[in-house]
Amino acid sequence: MQILNPVSVAHKLIQEQVYRAEILVDATAGKGNDTLYLAENSLATAKIYAFDIQELALRCTKEKLQEKGLERKVTLILDNHANVKQYVLRGVDVAIFNLGYLPGGNHELTTTIDTTMPAIEAMLQLLNVGGVVAITAYPGHESGKREYHYLIDFLSNLPVKNYTVSCWSMINHASTAPVVYLIEKVRS
Ligand SMILES: C[S@@+](CC[C@H](N)C(=O)[O-])C[C@H]1O[C@@H](n2cnc3c(N)ncnc32)[C@H](O)[C@@H]1O
């Protein structure tokens, strides 16, 4: 049985920051698992923004939060995450991008470089010093492969005086297995 998977690893990597975060963003709400994780593990006073372009995803997310009585902590936003600055007006402590498409949903409605890259750039501008962004990329499908290549290029060129970027991957799995990146802002 595999205990560590990309989603659980992304959660573990940001755990310490989530505990003390005031502003958190789930850039791709999907089925709501990441939003629920942020809501369950953050301060009672924390504010969470969850984006998705699909109503179905936000409905799923809302139901998960309601089951745990956590819906008041979360603002659900039916919009492209590239527009994050229109909604999040304060510095961000933690953000998650779990890229790709809604599992069991329409695979055409997937994240793409055209919006993922501007969204990540906007998030880095919003990120507080000490804040983190976790990104899970899925190179196993066409759009995911393009994102993966853009991400490697972009992330490996972030200035080291401002950011530390690390990555986690399953090196004995197929080369198309998901990869988790963690960006920490060390200086503004
Ligand atoms: C892999 S799923 C996210 C999984 C989710 N975080 C969870 O815990 O279940 C990716 C989601 O990104 C959404 N998405 C695709 N493009 C987007 C965009 N430009 N802005 C916001 N969400 C987007 C899709 O609709 C899909 O629900």
The ligand as a MOL file (V3000), in Angstrom:
LIG
                    3D

  0  0  0     0  0            999 V3000
M  V30 BEGIN CTAB
M  V30 COUNTS 27 29 0 0 0
M  V30 BEGIN ATOM
M  V30 1 C -7.0820 18.1750 -10.3470 0
M  V30 2 S -8.5250 19.1470 -10.1230 0 CHG=1
M  V30 3 C -8.2340 19.8190 -8.5160 0
M  V30 4 C -8.3670 18.8220 -7.4030 0
M  V30 5 C -8.8490 19.4490 -6.1140 0
M  V30 6 N -7.9350 20.4060 -5.5680 0
M  V30 7 C -9.3230 18.4400 -5.0930 0
M  V30 8 O -8.8840 18.4860 -3.9330 0
M  V30 9 O -10.1610 17.6180 -5.4400 0 CHG=-1
M  V30 10 C -8.2530 20.5560 -11.1450 0
M  V30 11 C -9.3710 21.5690 -11.1350 0
M  V30 12 O -8.8770 22.7660 -11.7460 0
M  V30 13 C -9.9740 23.4200 -12.3300 0
M  V30 14 N -9.4820 24.4360 -13.2660 0
M  V30 15 C -9.0610 24.2680 -14.5380 0
M  V30 16 N -8.6660 25.4540 -15.0450 0
M  V30 17 C -8.8420 26.3930 -14.0750 0
M  V30 18 C -8.6210 27.7890 -14.0020 0
M  V30 19 N -8.1020 28.4710 -15.0340 0
M  V30 20 N -8.9320 28.4410 -12.8550 0
M  V30 21 C -9.4500 27.7540 -11.7880 0
M  V30 22 N -9.6750 26.4150 -11.8020 0
M  V30 23 C -9.3760 25.7360 -12.9240 0
M  V30 24 C -10.7520 22.2960 -12.9700 0
M  V30 25 O -12.0840 22.6970 -13.2080 0
M  V30 26 C -10.6160 21.1780 -11.9090 0
M  V30 27 O -11.7310 21.1550 -11.0690 0
M  V30 END ATOM
M  V30 BEGIN BOND
M  V30 1 1 1 2
M  V30 2 1 2 3
M  V30 3 1 2 10
M  V30 4 1 3 4
M  V30 5 1 4 5
M  V30 6 1 5 6
M  V30 7 1 5 7
M  V30 8 2 7 8
M  V30 9 1 7 9
M  V30 10 1 10 11
M  V30 11 1 11 12
M  V30 12 1 11 26
M  V30 13 1 12 13
M  V30 14 1 13 14
M  V30 15 1 13 24
M  V30 16 1 14 15
M  V30 17 1 14 23
M  V30 18 2 15 16
M  V30 19 1 16 17
M  V30 20 1 17 18
M  V30 21 2 17 23
M  V30 22 1 18 19
M  V30 23 2 18 20
M  V30 24 1 20 21
M  V30 25 2 21 22
M  V30 26 1 22 23
M  V30 27 1 24 25
M  V30 28 1 24 26
M  V30 29 1 26 27
M  V30 END BOND
M  V30 END CTAB
M  END
